[in-house]
Amino acid sequence: RGMGFRDSNQDILGFVHQIPDRARERLIDLASTQLEDGGCYHQYQPLTKKGNSDIGGDFSDDPLWMILSVGAYIKETGDWSILDEQVPYDNDASKAQPMLQHLDVSFYHIVNNLGPHGLPLAMRADWNDCINLSCYSDTPGESFQTYTNPKFAAEGGYSKVAESVMVATLFTYAGPTYVGILKHLGKDAEAEKAQAEIDKMKENVMKSAFDGDWFIRAYDAEGKKMGSKECEEGKIFIEPQGFAIMSEIGKDEGADVKTLEAIDKYLNTQYGLVLNNPAFTKYYIQYGEISTYPGGYKENAGIFTHNNAWIICAAAYAGRGDQAFKYYSEIAPAFNEEISDLHKTEPYVYGQMVAGKDASRFGEGKNSWLTGTAAWNMVAISQYIIGVQPDFDGLKVDPSIPHEWDGFKATRQFRGATYNITVQNPDHVCKGVKSLTVDGKAIDGNIIPAQADGVHEVVVVLG
């Protein structure tokens, strides 16, 4: 079956600090399966290191994850040479180009495939493989993953009307990493051009995809909203919300606060955040597989732990440390010991999902190990809540913690040096660095310049 292109890129976000050499190797293997237009095989075979042609490509989110993973590798290691590495397209050495060029085509693959509202085309699917806006299957047993309605097949394989708001917000979240790389390389004109595309996408999202209290999920192939107050069911979805908040889309208009409040009101449960609400109770041919599952299971209003992490990150980013840690605690295996008889799955590993509030066994875990949650929740707890985040220019420290915490201590190894970090919270705030010292010397801002070696004492005061 192969391994997921998007999944493997996201896994790197969580383990690059542990085995950077292996991460580098995996990044090159993944990029070697990319197509010249920036599209990607949805799966690759780790043994042959080739893309899986049985599944093919045209999953609209895939290219963006590589921008994030390559960026994470550079931020962690400071190894900019990976961008000069000659990497094939479609495993054809004669088509090899520098890794930077792979990032170029990844970014512009989104820009070059926009729909009527200036939002990315949904193509066969985005991160949610069960939202199939070009399928329209009315035959039982037909694969939603491989079947395309003949009408859309004739148009090139997918609808040129259906758009993904999730991919739009992922683009505005991942895009600044690409811009940062270009700026570091002195490619200012290219960086400015890319930033203009990000800014334009943010405008398009606010204009056409903000529903007043949250961001809609998509436009279907008929040009109708999915994940909107206007819908009969499935009025709000989790996937686009976190990336929109972290991209600061509509922040000046209070969109971030409204969205977080809507998430807490409509999606949160004692066992985690459901993927959508209300659950679908019948088959919607225009949406595909998502509406075939019973309410509360899998993608139909199940608690998909993978994308819970995006909301944890977003709440922390927005300064809501209490909300972020609450969501983290709801799904972290260590916090589920007391409900092990209900939860069922191993108490030391994340599962793909937990049965949602519409399910007969609300709170029961499903499909342990089969998830990208561990990597993303490592990012959530270490980089957004604890707030120790690698950056191109050093180590950023920006905690977002529960207000009752007095502080904490953490040790971080980074680019050959060790940092003993003490965070003090005398005013009991959730977020806001008042002062930062390294080895007794005050630092402007909250980014610690990378040190070559040694052990360094860092003191951060919140306030």
Secondary structure, 3 states (H helix, E strand, C coil): CCEEHHHHHHHHHHHCCCCHHHHHHHHHHHHCCECCCCCECCEEECCCCEECCCCCCCECCHHHHHHHHHHHHHHHHCCHHHHHCEEEECCEEEEEEEHHHHHHHHHHHHHCCECCCCCEECECECCCCCCCCCCCCCCCCCCCCCCCCHHHHHCCCCCCCCEEHHHHHHHHHHHHHHHHHHHHCCCHHHHHHHHHHHHHHHHHHHHHCECCCCECCEECCCCCEECCCCCCCCCEECHHHHHHHHCCCCHHHCHHHHHHHHHHHHHEECCEECCEECCCCCCCCCCCHHHHCCCCECCECCEEHHHHHHHHHHHHHCCCHHHHHHHHHHHCHHHCHHHHHHHCCCCCCCEEEECCCCCCCCCCEEEECCCCHHHHHHHHHHHHHCCEEEECCEEEECCECCCCCCEEEEEEEECCEEEEEEEECCCCCCECEEEEEECCEECCCCEEECCCCCEEEEEEEEC
